[in-house]
Amino acid sequence: VDRLVCHPGGAKVLEAIEATMGLAPGSLDAERDTLRAQGNMSAPTALFVLDKVLKSGQSGQLALCALGPGFTASMLPLTVAPS
C-alpha cells in the first residue's frame, strides 16, 4: 500500500493509527487538514480526505479505512493510475 487514507475520527485516532502502523510524521496530514477545516462530518469525512489526497496527485495502491461507533472498521483497496 502506497498510501493509507483514513477517516479522521479525531486527533487521538490519527495518533493511534500512526503509532500502530509505524507511519512517518506527516503521513496523515490530509486527514488532519480535513478534520481542522471541516470537522468530523461522520462517514462523508473519509471521502473528503480521499478527494484531498487524489487532488494532491497521489497515485498507486491506496487503502481507504474508516472506524465507526462501537467497533466497526472497514477498508477499501483502491488502485489509482497516475494522472
Stockholm file with secondary structure:
# STOCKHOLM 1.0

chainA/1-83         VDRLVCHPGGAKVLEAIEATMGLAPGSLDAERDTLRAQGNMSAPTALFVLDKVLKSGQSGQLALCALGPGFTASMLPLTVAPS
#=GR chainA/1-83 SS CCEEEECCCCHHHHHHHHHHHTCCTTTTHHHHHHHHHHCCCSTHHHHHHHHHHHHTTCCEEEEEEEEETTTEEEEEEEEECCC
#=GC SS_cons        CCEEEECCCCHHHHHHHHHHHTCCTTTTHHHHHHHHHHCCCSTHHHHHHHHHHHHTTCCEEEEEEEEETTTEEEEEEEEECCC
//
